[in-house]
């Protein structure tokens, strides 16, 4: 199985890779023969720390601080990455939530919000995906090969009443990926999504005040635990590998049974 998941020297760029799922994706890829990994995060110190972890695994990493909602900054990040590694073969759109400052704890009911509140959710979860994919696709087309993997949320599949705009942004990203898959499939480029439920990351940890609350939350999961970054990274690595070379336009839930809808 490890041979099937060998990345064969391909170069990956992972957004939001300074912690949580993105960090583990970067480490997984380093451990499976990635030729280089661009570690993106809004916070430069986080990106640098993960790049150093990859170096300890004898991998080759480039930390780049960049806000994915800024198309100019994204374009500059790709230029820097291509200057070092020559190409980007795998794009993992992992950056999410509402950017670097607002978390899930800050959410108000939709009817108490306005366009300024929506912008941060749409910016990171939809426009960030568009920006990075736009920067990555021309090189993939020129080489007639590539992988684009976008991390969405089960909120984008089934909807969440307290996360209406977030749900819409994630659903939009999934719809974009399906359209992209149809546009570039003939060029041997795959485009897929991984839909996550609650994962034990720094962003989620602060939302659960006590053990009783956690038990109530876990009643919604068929497997009575939160996910771990490894759970998500395993699926993302699979989609990046040759094992998934005939898989495109799909959304794969990695959610412990939080939802079972198609």
Secondary structure, 3 states (H helix, E strand, C coil): CCCCCCCCCCEEEECCCCCHHHHHHHHHHHHCCCCEEEEEECCHHHHHHHHHHHHHCCCCEEEEECCCCCHHHHHHHHHHHHHHHCCCCEEEECCCCECCCECHHHCCCHHHCCHHHHHHHHHHHHHHHHHHHHHHHHHHHHHCCEEEEEEEECHHHHCCCCCHHHHHHHHHHHHHHHHHHHHHHHHCEEEEEEEECCECCHHHHCCCCCHHHHHHHHCCCCCCCCECHHHHHHHHHHHHCHHHCCCCCCEEEECCCCCCCC
